Amino acid sequence: MRLEALAVDAAGNALDGREIRWTSSDPARVGVVGDGTITATAVGWSVVKATSEGKADSVKVIVTQ
C-alpha cells in the first residue's frame, strides 16, 4: 500500500516540490520508504508520520492476520 501526503499553505493551496519525509513508530511491524509505500511485517500497529518543513501529520496503521 502507498500513502500520499500533500503539503499545503495556510489557505489550503498545494505547495509543489516540497520534500516529504516518512517515518514509522514501529518499523518492526510497519515499514515505510521514501515514496510512502508501507510494508506490514507483523501483527500489531504503528503510527506512520509524514513530515515536511517542520509540519507533520500521521495515520495509525493496524496490521491483522
mmCIF file of the N, C-alpha and C atoms, coordinates in Angstrom:
data_MODEL
# 
_entry.id   MODEL 
# 
loop_
_atom_site.group_PDB 
_atom_site.id 
_atom_site.type_symbol 
_atom_site.label_atom_id 
_atom_site.label_alt_id 
_atom_site.label_comp_id 
_atom_site.label_asym_id 
_atom_site.label_entity_id 
_atom_site.label_seq_id 
_atom_site.pdbx_PDB_ins_code 
_atom_site.Cartn_x 
_atom_site.Cartn_y 
_atom_site.Cartn_z 
_atom_site.occupancy 
_atom_site.B_iso_or_equiv 
_atom_site.pdbx_formal_charge 
_atom_site.auth_seq_id 
_atom_site.auth_comp_id 
_atom_site.auth_asym_id 
_atom_site.auth_atom_id 
_atom_site.pdbx_PDB_model_num 
ATOM 1   N N  . MET A 1 1  ? 0.846  -1.155  0.000  1.00 0.00 ? 1  MET A N  1 
ATOM 2   C CA . MET A 1 1  ? 0.000  0.000   0.000  1.00 0.00 ? 1  MET A CA 1 
ATOM 3   C C  . MET A 1 1  ? 0.903  1.232   0.000  1.00 0.00 ? 1  MET A C  1 
ATOM 4   N N  . ARG A 1 2  ? 0.435  2.273   -0.657 1.00 0.00 ? 2  ARG A N  1 
ATOM 5   C CA . ARG A 1 2  ? 1.206  3.515   -0.708 1.00 0.00 ? 2  ARG A CA 1 
ATOM 6   C C  . ARG A 1 2  ? 0.360  4.654   -0.148 1.00 0.00 ? 2  ARG A C  1 
ATOM 7   N N  . LEU A 1 3  ? 0.929  5.354   0.822  1.00 0.00 ? 3  LEU A N  1 
ATOM 8   C CA . LEU A 1 3  ? 0.283  6.525   1.396  1.00 0.00 ? 3  LEU A CA 1 
ATOM 9   C C  . LEU A 1 3  ? 0.700  7.752   0.599  1.00 0.00 ? 3  LEU A C  1 
ATOM 10  N N  . GLU A 1 4  ? -0.133 8.774   0.610  1.00 0.00 ? 4  GLU A N  1 
ATOM 11  C CA . GLU A 1 4  ? 0.196  10.022  -0.067 1.00 0.00 ? 4  GLU A CA 1 
ATOM 12  C C  . GLU A 1 4  ? 0.059  11.176  0.909  1.00 0.00 ? 4  GLU A C  1 
ATOM 13  N N  . ALA A 1 5  ? 0.933  12.157  0.766  1.00 0.00 ? 5  ALA A N  1 
ATOM 14  C CA . ALA A 1 5  ? 0.862  13.368  1.577  1.00 0.00 ? 5  ALA A CA 1 
ATOM 15  C C  . ALA A 1 5  ? 1.035  14.559  0.649  1.00 0.00 ? 5  ALA A C  1 
ATOM 16  N N  . LEU A 1 6  ? 0.361  15.639  0.965  1.00 0.00 ? 6  LEU A N  1 
ATOM 17  C CA . LEU A 1 6  ? 0.429  16.850  0.162  1.00 0.00 ? 6  LEU A CA 1 
ATOM 18  C C  . LEU A 1 6  ? 0.655  18.030  1.095  1.00 0.00 ? 6  LEU A C  1 
ATOM 19  N N  . ALA A 1 7  ? 1.726  18.775  0.843  1.00 0.00 ? 7  ALA A N  1 
ATOM 20  C CA . ALA A 1 7  ? 1.983  19.988  1.618  1.00 0.00 ? 7  ALA A CA 1 
ATOM 21  C C  . ALA A 1 7  ? 1.096  21.101  1.076  1.00 0.00 ? 7  ALA A C  1 
ATOM 22  N N  . VAL A 1 8  ? 0.455  21.843  1.988  1.00 0.00 ? 8  VAL A N  1 
ATOM 23  C CA . VAL A 1 8  ? -0.418 22.947  1.594  1.00 0.00 ? 8  VAL A CA 1 
ATOM 24  C C  . VAL A 1 8  ? -0.077 24.179  2.427  1.00 0.00 ? 8  VAL A C  1 
ATOM 25  N N  . ASP A 1 9  ? -0.417 25.358  1.891  1.00 0.00 ? 9  ASP A N  1 
ATOM 26  C CA . ASP A 1 9  ? -0.213 26.592  2.640  1.00 0.00 ? 9  ASP A CA 1 
ATOM 27  C C  . ASP A 1 9  ? -1.413 26.852  3.553  1.00 0.00 ? 9  ASP A C  1 
ATOM 28  N N  . ALA A 1 10 ? -1.404 27.975  4.261  1.00 0.00 ? 10 ALA A N  1 
ATOM 29  C CA . ALA A 1 10 ? -2.461 28.284  5.223  1.00 0.00 ? 10 ALA A CA 1 
ATOM 30  C C  . ALA A 1 10 ? -3.841 28.384  4.589  1.00 0.00 ? 10 ALA A C  1 
ATOM 31  N N  . ALA A 1 11 ? -3.887 28.688  3.277  1.00 0.00 ? 11 ALA A N  1 
ATOM 32  C CA . ALA A 1 11 ? -5.166 28.794  2.575  1.00 0.00 ? 11 ALA A CA 1 
ATOM 33  C C  . ALA A 1 11 ? -5.594 27.470  1.949  1.00 0.00 ? 11 ALA A C  1 
ATOM 34  N N  . GLY A 1 12 ? -4.771 26.415  2.129  1.00 0.00 ? 12 GLY A N  1 
ATOM 35  C CA . GLY A 1 12 ? -5.109 25.111  1.572  1.00 0.00 ? 12 GLY A CA 1 
ATOM 36  C C  . GLY A 1 12 ? -4.619 24.884  0.160  1.00 0.00 ? 12 GLY A C  1 
ATOM 37  N N  . ASN A 1 13 ? -3.786 25.793  -0.355 1.00 0.00 ? 13 ASN A N  1 
ATOM 38  C CA . ASN A 1 13 ? -3.239 25.640  -1.705 1.00 0.00 ? 13 ASN A CA 1 
ATOM 39  C C  . ASN A 1 13 ? -2.044 24.695  -1.694 1.00 0.00 ? 13 ASN A C  1 
ATOM 40  N N  . ALA A 1 14 ? -1.983 23.803  -2.656 1.00 0.00 ? 14 ALA A N  1 
ATOM 41  C CA . ALA A 1 14 ? -0.890 22.844  -2.754 1.00 0.00 ? 14 ALA A CA 1 
ATOM 42  C C  . ALA A 1 14 ? 0.448  23.558  -2.940 1.00 0.00 ? 14 ALA A C  1 
ATOM 43  N N  . LEU A 1 15 ? 1.479  23.054  -2.244 1.00 0.00 ? 15 LEU A N  1 
ATOM 44  C CA . LEU A 1 15 ? 2.838  23.566  -2.366 1.00 0.00 ? 15 LEU A CA 1 
ATOM 45  C C  . LEU A 1 15 ? 3.662  22.527  -3.113 1.00 0.00 ? 15 LEU A C  1 
ATOM 46  N N  . ASP A 1 16 ? 3.910  22.771  -4.366 1.00 0.00 ? 16 ASP A N  1 
ATOM 47  C CA . ASP A 1 16 ? 4.645  21.818  -5.201 1.00 0.00 ? 16 ASP A CA 1 
ATOM 48  C C  . ASP A 1 16 ? 6.115  21.747  -4.792 1.00 0.00 ? 16 ASP A C  1 
ATOM 49  N N  . GLY A 1 17 ? 6.704  20.582  -5.012 1.00 0.00 ? 17 GLY A N  1 
ATOM 50  C CA . GLY A 1 17 ? 8.133  20.399  -4.831 1.00 0.00 ? 17 GLY A CA 1 
ATOM 51  C C  . GLY A 1 17 ? 8.608  20.282  -3.397 1.00 0.00 ? 17 GLY A C  1 
ATOM 52  N N  . ARG A 1 18 ? 7.709  20.143  -2.461 1.00 0.00 ? 18 ARG A N  1 
ATOM 53  C CA . ARG A 1 18 ? 8.117  20.012  -1.060 1.00 0.00 ? 18 ARG A CA 1 
ATOM 54  C C  . ARG A 1 18 ? 8.511  18.568  -0.776 1.00 0.00 ? 18 ARG A C  1 
ATOM 55  N N  . GLU A 1 19 ? 9.623  18.390  -0.083 1.00 0.00 ? 19 GLU A N  1 
ATOM 56  C CA . GLU A 1 19 ? 10.073 17.051  0.288  1.00 0.00 ? 19 GLU A CA 1 
ATOM 57  C C  . GLU A 1 19 ? 9.237  16.542  1.452  1.00 0.00 ? 19 GLU A C  1 
ATOM 58  N N  . ILE A 1 20 ? 8.783  15.296  1.349  1.00 0.00 ? 20 ILE A N  1 
ATOM 59  C CA . ILE A 1 20 ? 8.027  14.638  2.414  1.00 0.00 ? 20 ILE A CA 1 
ATOM 60  C C  . ILE A 1 20 ? 8.919  13.541  2.989  1.00 0.00 ? 20 ILE A C  1 
ATOM 61  N N  . ARG A 1 21 ? 9.106  13.548  4.305  1.00 0.00 ? 21 ARG A N  1 
ATOM 62  C CA . ARG A 1 21 ? 9.891  12.513  4.983  1.00 0.00 ? 21 ARG A CA 1 
ATOM 63  C C  . ARG A 1 21 ? 8.921  11.605  5.735  1.00 0.00 ? 21 ARG A C  1 
ATOM 64  N N  . TRP A 1 22 ? 9.072  10.294  5.532  1.00 0.00 ? 22 TRP A N  1 
ATOM 65  C CA . TRP A 1 22 ? 8.182  9.305   6.140  1.00 0.00 ? 22 TRP A CA 1 
ATOM 66  C C  . TRP A 1 22 ? 8.889  8.573   7.266  1.00 0.00 ? 22 TRP A C  1 
ATOM 67  N N  . THR A 1 23 ? 8.182  8.335   8.375  1.00 0.00 ? 23 THR A N  1 
ATOM 68  C CA . THR A 1 23 ? 8.720  7.545   9.478  1.00 0.00 ? 23 THR A CA 1 
ATOM 69  C C  . THR A 1 23 ? 7.619  6.650   10.045 1.00 0.00 ? 23 THR A C  1 
ATOM 70  N N  . SER A 1 24 ? 8.041  5.565   10.680 1.00 0.00 ? 24 SER A N  1 
ATOM 71  C CA . SER A 1 24 ? 7.132  4.631   11.337 1.00 0.00 ? 24 SER A CA 1 
ATOM 72  C C  . SER A 1 24 ? 7.514  4.552   12.809 1.00 0.00 ? 24 SER A C  1 
ATOM 73  N N  . SER A 1 25 ? 6.525  4.576   13.689 1.00 0.00 ? 25 SER A N  1 
ATOM 74  C CA . SER A 1 25 ? 6.813  4.470   15.115 1.00 0.00 ? 25 SER A CA 1 
ATOM 75  C C  . SER A 1 25 ? 7.259  3.057   15.501 1.00 0.00 ? 25 SER A C  1 
ATOM 76  N N  . ASP A 1 26 ? 6.956  2.068   14.685 1.00 0.00 ? 26 ASP A N  1 
ATOM 77  C CA . ASP A 1 26 ? 7.361  0.685   14.944 1.00 0.00 ? 26 ASP A CA 1 
ATOM 78  C C  . ASP A 1 26 ? 7.711  -0.003  13.628 1.00 0.00 ? 26 ASP A C  1 
ATOM 79  N N  . PRO A 1 27 ? 8.915  0.271   13.098 1.00 0.00 ? 27 PRO A N  1 
ATOM 80  C CA . PRO A 1 27 ? 9.293  -0.310  11.807 1.00 0.00 ? 27 PRO A CA 1 
ATOM 81  C C  . PRO A 1 27 ? 9.391  -1.839  11.809 1.00 0.00 ? 27 PRO A C  1 
ATOM 82  N N  . ALA A 1 28 ? 9.416  -2.459  12.988 1.00 0.00 ? 28 ALA A N  1 
ATOM 83  C CA . ALA A 1 28 ? 9.406  -3.923  13.051 1.00 0.00 ? 28 ALA A CA 1 
ATOM 84  C C  . ALA A 1 28 ? 8.033  -4.475  12.659 1.00 0.00 ? 28 ALA A C  1 
ATOM 85  N N  . ARG A 1 29 ? 6.993  -3.652  12.730 1.00 0.00 ? 29 ARG A N  1 
ATOM 86  C CA . ARG A 1 29 ? 5.644  -4.065  12.340 1.00 0.00 ? 29 ARG A CA 1 
ATOM 87  C C  . ARG A 1 29 ? 5.227  -3.463  11.003 1.00 0.00 ? 29 ARG A C  1 
ATOM 88  N N  . VAL A 1 30 ? 5.503  -2.183  10.823 1.00 0.00 ? 30 VAL A N  1 
ATOM 89  C CA . VAL A 1 30 ? 5.130  -1.482  9.595  1.00 0.00 ? 30 VAL A CA 1 
ATOM 90  C C  . VAL A 1 30 ? 6.328  -0.665  9.119  1.00 0.00 ? 30 VAL A C  1 
ATOM 91  N N  . GLY A 1 31 ? 6.881  -1.054  7.996  1.00 0.00 ? 31 GLY A N  1 
ATOM 92  C CA . GLY A 1 31 ? 7.983  -0.294  7.417  1.00 0.00 ? 31 GLY A CA 1 
ATOM 93  C C  . GLY A 1 31 ? 7.437  0.723   6.425  1.00 0.00 ? 31 GLY A C  1 
ATOM 94  N N  . VAL A 1 32 ? 8.181  1.809   6.223  1.00 0.00 ? 32 VAL A N  1 
ATOM 95  C CA . VAL A 1 32 ? 7.778  2.826   5.253  1.00 0.00 ? 32 VAL A CA 1 
ATOM 96  C C  . VAL A 1 32 ? 9.036  3.331   4.550  1.00 0.00 ? 32 VAL A C  1 
ATOM 97  N N  . VAL A 1 33 ? 8.933  3.551   3.240  1.00 0.00 ? 33 VAL A N  1 
ATOM 98  C CA . VAL A 1 33 ? 10.060 4.048   2.457  1.00 0.00 ? 33 VAL A CA 1 
ATOM 99  C C  . VAL A 1 33 ? 9.736  5.441   1.921  1.00 0.00 ? 33 VAL A C  1 
ATOM 100 N N  . GLY A 1 34 ? 10.703 6.031   1.260  1.00 0.00 ? 34 GLY A N  1 
ATOM 101 C CA . GLY A 1 34 ? 10.651 7.419   0.845  1.00 0.00 ? 34 GLY A CA 1 
ATOM 102 C C  . GLY A 1 34 ? 9.472  7.857   0.009  1.00 0.00 ? 34 GLY A C  1 
ATOM 103 N N  . ASP A 1 35 ? 8.845  6.955   -0.728 1.00 0.00 ? 35 ASP A N  1 
ATOM 104 C CA . ASP A 1 35 ? 7.696  7.352   -1.551 1.00 0.00 ? 35 ASP A CA 1 
ATOM 105 C C  . ASP A 1 35 ? 6.359  7.110   -0.843 1.00 0.00 ? 35 ASP A C  1 
ATOM 106 N N  . GLY A 1 36 ? 6.408  6.719   0.448  1.00 0.00 ? 36 GLY A N  1 
ATOM 107 C CA . GLY A 1 36 ? 5.180  6.490   1.211  1.00 0.00 ? 36 GLY A CA 1 
ATOM 108 C C  . GLY A 1 36 ? 4.669  5.066   1.162  1.00 0.00 ? 36 GLY A C  1 
ATOM 109 N N  . THR A 1 37 ? 5.410  4.167   0.508  1.00 0.00 ? 37 THR A N  1 
ATOM 110 C CA . THR A 1 37 ? 4.991  2.765   0.451  1.00 0.00 ? 37 THR A CA 1 
ATOM 111 C C  . THR A 1 37 ? 5.219  2.109   1.809  1.00 0.00 ? 37 THR A C  1 
ATOM 112 N N  . ILE A 1 38 ? 4.168  1.480   2.337  1.00 0.00 ? 38 ILE A N  1 
ATOM 113 C CA . ILE A 1 38 ? 4.276  0.787   3.617  1.00 0.00 ? 38 ILE A CA 1 
ATOM 114 C C  . ILE A 1 38 ? 4.255  -0.719  3.391  1.00 0.00 ? 38 ILE A C  1 
ATOM 115 N N  . THR A 1 39 ? 4.953  -1.415  4.284  1.00 0.00 ? 39 THR A N  1 
ATOM 116 C CA . THR A 1 39 ? 5.001  -2.871  4.250  1.00 0.00 ? 39 THR A CA 1 
ATOM 117 C C  . THR A 1 39 ? 4.725  -3.390  5.650  1.00 0.00 ? 39 THR A C  1 
ATOM 118 N N  . ALA A 1 40 ? 3.696  -4.222  5.773  1.00 0.00 ? 40 ALA A N  1 
ATOM 119 C CA . ALA A 1 40 ? 3.360  -4.836  7.054  1.00 0.00 ? 40 ALA A CA 1 
ATOM 120 C C  . ALA A 1 40 ? 4.202  -6.094  7.237  1.00 0.00 ? 40 ALA A C  1 
ATOM 121 N N  . THR A 1 41 ? 4.861  -6.206  8.396  1.00 0.00 ? 41 THR A N  1 
ATOM 122 C CA . THR A 1 41 ? 5.720  -7.360  8.642  1.00 0.00 ? 41 THR A CA 1 
ATOM 123 C C  . THR A 1 41 ? 5.328  -8.164  9.873  1.00 0.00 ? 41 THR A C  1 
ATOM 124 N N  . ALA A 1 42 ? 4.435  -7.605  10.706 1.00 0.00 ? 42 ALA A N  1 
ATOM 125 C CA . ALA A 1 42 ? 3.992  -8.320  11.904 1.00 0.00 ? 42 ALA A CA 1 
ATOM 126 C C  . ALA A 1 42 ? 2.635  -7.774  12.338 1.00 0.00 ? 42 ALA A C  1 
ATOM 127 N N  . VAL A 1 43 ? 1.862  -8.616  13.014 1.00 0.00 ? 43 VAL A N  1 
ATOM 128 C CA . VAL A 1 43 ? 0.567  -8.204  13.532 1.00 0.00 ? 43 VAL A CA 1 
ATOM 129 C C  . VAL A 1 43 ? 0.774  -7.148  14.616 1.00 0.00 ? 43 VAL A C  1 
ATOM 130 N N  . GLY A 1 44 ? -0.051 -6.136  14.608 1.00 0.00 ? 44 GLY A N  1 
ATOM 131 C CA . GLY A 1 44 ? 0.037  -5.065  15.600 1.00 0.00 ? 44 GLY A CA 1 
ATOM 132 C C  . GLY A 1 44 ? -0.296 -3.744  14.943 1.00 0.00 ? 44 GLY A C  1 
ATOM 133 N N  . TRP A 1 45 ? 0.303  -2.657  15.414 1.00 0.00 ? 45 TRP A N  1 
ATOM 134 C CA . TRP A 1 45 ? 0.024  -1.353  14.836 1.00 0.00 ? 45 TRP A CA 1 
ATOM 135 C C  . TRP A 1 45 ? 1.268  -0.475  14.894 1.00 0.00 ? 45 TRP A C  1 
ATOM 136 N N  . SER A 1 46 ? 1.240  0.569   14.095 1.00 0.00 ? 46 SER A N  1 
ATOM 137 C CA . SER A 1 46 ? 2.297  1.566   14.059 1.00 0.00 ? 46 SER A CA 1 
ATOM 138 C C  . SER A 1 46 ? 1.694  2.882   13.600 1.00 0.00 ? 46 SER A C  1 
ATOM 139 N N  . VAL A 1 47 ? 2.284  3.972   14.015 1.00 0.00 ? 47 VAL A N  1 
ATOM 140 C CA . VAL A 1 47 ? 1.884  5.284   13.532 1.00 0.00 ? 47 VAL A CA 1 
ATOM 141 C C  . VAL A 1 47 ? 2.874  5.696   12.455 1.00 0.00 ? 47 VAL A C  1 
ATOM 142 N N  . VAL A 1 48 ? 2.367  5.966   11.263 1.00 0.00 ? 48 VAL A N  1 
ATOM 143 C CA . VAL A 1 48 ? 3.213  6.415   10.150 1.00 0.00 ? 48 VAL A CA 1 
ATOM 144 C C  . VAL A 1 48 ? 3.029  7.918   10.025 1.00 0.00 ? 48 VAL A C  1 
ATOM 145 N N  . LYS A 1 49 ? 4.170  8.631   10.024 1.00 0.00 ? 49 LYS A N  1 
ATOM 146 C CA . LYS A 1 49 ? 4.134  10.094  10.012 1.00 0.00 ? 49 LYS A CA 1 
ATOM 147 C C  . LYS A 1 49 ? 4.782  10.634  8.742  1.00 0.00 ? 49 LYS A C  1 
ATOM 148 N N  . ALA A 1 50 ? 4.135  11.648  8.158  1.00 0.00 ? 50 ALA A N  1 
ATOM 149 C CA . ALA A 1 50 ? 4.689  12.389  7.020  1.00 0.00 ? 50 ALA A CA 1 
ATOM 150 C C  . ALA A 1 50 ? 5.069  13.774  7.530  1.00 0.00 ? 50 ALA A C  1 
ATOM 151 N N  . THR A 1 51 ? 6.319  14.190  7.282  1.00 0.00 ? 51 THR A N  1 
ATOM 152 C CA . THR A 1 51 ? 6.812  15.477  7.765  1.00 0.00 ? 51 THR A CA 1 
ATOM 153 C C  . THR A 1 51 ? 7.386  16.271  6.610  1.00 0.00 ? 51 THR A C  1 
ATOM 154 N N  . SER A 1 52 ? 7.093  17.565  6.585  1.00 0.00 ? 52 SER A N  1 
ATOM 155 C CA . SER A 1 52 ? 7.656  18.470  5.589  1.00 0.00 ? 52 SER A CA 1 
ATOM 156 C C  . SER A 1 52 ? 7.832  19.851  6.211  1.00 0.00 ? 52 SER A C  1 
ATOM 157 N N  . GLU A 1 53 ? 9.039  20.349  6.188  1.00 0.00 ? 53 GLU A N  1 
ATOM 158 C CA . GLU A 1 53 ? 9.354  21.695  6.674  1.00 0.00 ? 53 GLU A CA 1 
ATOM 159 C C  . GLU A 1 53 ? 8.796  21.976  8.069  1.00 0.00 ? 53 GLU A C  1 
ATOM 160 N N  . GLY A 1 54 ? 8.953  21.005  8.957  1.00 0.00 ? 54 GLY A N  1 
ATOM 161 C CA . GLY A 1 54 ? 8.544  21.184  10.346 1.00 0.00 ? 54 GLY A CA 1 
ATOM 162 C C  . GLY A 1 54 ? 7.080  20.920  10.643 1.00 0.00 ? 54 GLY A C  1 
ATOM 163 N N  . LYS A 1 55 ? 6.293  20.655  9.640  1.00 0.00 ? 55 LYS A N  1 
ATOM 164 C CA . LYS A 1 55 ? 4.869  20.327  9.833  1.00 0.00 ? 55 LYS A CA 1 
ATOM 165 C C  . LYS A 1 55 ? 4.692  18.834  9.606  1.00 0.00 ? 55 LYS A C  1 
ATOM 166 N N  . ALA A 1 56 ? 3.741  18.224  10.312 1.00 0.00 ? 56 ALA A N  1 
ATOM 167 C CA . ALA A 1 56 ? 3.569  16.777  10.205 1.00 0.00 ? 56 ALA A CA 1 
ATOM 168 C C  . ALA A 1 56 ? 2.105  16.379  10.341 1.00 0.00 ? 56 ALA A C  1 
ATOM 169 N N  . ASP A 1 57 ? 1.814  15.207  9.819  1.00 0.00 ? 57 ASP A N  1 
ATOM 170 C CA . ASP A 1 57 ? 0.516  14.567  10.031 1.00 0.00 ? 57 ASP A CA 1 
ATOM 171 C C  . ASP A 1 57 ? 0.787  13.074  10.082 1.00 0.00 ? 57 ASP A C  1 
ATOM 172 N N  . SER A 1 58 ? -0.128 12.328  10.661 1.00 0.00 ? 58 SER A N  1 
ATOM 173 C CA . SER A 1 58 ? 0.132  10.903  10.835 1.00 0.00 ? 58 SER A CA 1 
ATOM 174 C C  . SER A 1 58 ? -1.149 10.097  10.697 1.00 0.00 ? 58 SER A C  1 
ATOM 175 N N  . VAL A 1 59 ? -0.945 8.796   10.542 1.00 0.00 ? 59 VAL A N  1 
ATOM 176 C CA . VAL A 1 59 ? -2.050 7.854   10.450 1.00 0.00 ? 59 VAL A CA 1 
ATOM 177 C C  . VAL A 1 59 ? -1.645 6.586   11.209 1.00 0.00 ? 59 VAL A C  1 
ATOM 178 N N  . LYS A 1 60 ? -2.599 5.999   11.932 1.00 0.00 ? 60 LYS A N  1 
ATOM 179 C CA . LYS A 1 60 ? -2.355 4.736   12.622 1.00 0.00 ? 60 LYS A CA 1 
ATOM 180 C C  . LYS A 1 60 ? -2.648 3.610   11.650 1.00 0.00 ? 60 LYS A C  1 
ATOM 181 N N  . VAL A 1 61 ? -1.672 2.721   11.469 1.00 0.00 ? 61 VAL A N  1 
ATOM 182 C CA . VAL A 1 61 ? -1.811 1.576   10.575 1.00 0.00 ? 61 VAL A CA 1 
ATOM 183 C C  . VAL A 1 61 ? -1.931 0.327   11.451 1.00 0.00 ? 61 VAL A C  1 
ATOM 184 N N  . ILE A 1 62 ? -3.027 -0.411  11.276 1.00 0.00 ? 62 ILE A N  1 
ATOM 185 C CA . ILE A 1 62 ? -3.274 -1.619  12.052 1.00 0.00 ? 62 ILE A CA 1 
ATOM 186 C C  . ILE A 1 62 ? -3.091 -2.831  11.154 1.00 0.00 ? 62 ILE A C  1 
ATOM 187 N N  . VAL A 1 63 ? -2.256 -3.765  11.597 1.00 0.00 ? 63 VAL A N  1 
ATOM 188 C CA . VAL A 1 63 ? -1.981 -4.990  10.839 1.00 0.00 ? 63 VAL A CA 1 
ATOM 189 C C  . VAL A 1 63 ? -2.671 -6.152  11.521 1.00 0.00 ? 63 VAL A C  1 
ATOM 190 N N  . THR A 1 64 ? -3.522 -6.860  10.769 1.00 0.00 ? 64 THR A N  1 
ATOM 191 C CA . THR A 1 64 ? -4.210 -8.033  11.287 1.00 0.00 ? 64 THR A CA 1 
ATOM 192 C C  . THR A 1 64 ? -3.778 -9.244  10.472 1.00 0.00 ? 64 THR A C  1 
ATOM 193 N N  . GLN A 1 65 ? -4.136 -10.427 10.963 1.00 0.00 ? 65 GLN A N  1 
ATOM 194 C CA . GLN A 1 65 ? -3.794 -11.650 10.235 1.00 0.00 ? 65 GLN A CA 1 
ATOM 195 C C  . GLN A 1 65 ? -4.636 -11.794 9.003  1.00 0.00 ? 65 GLN A C  1 
# 
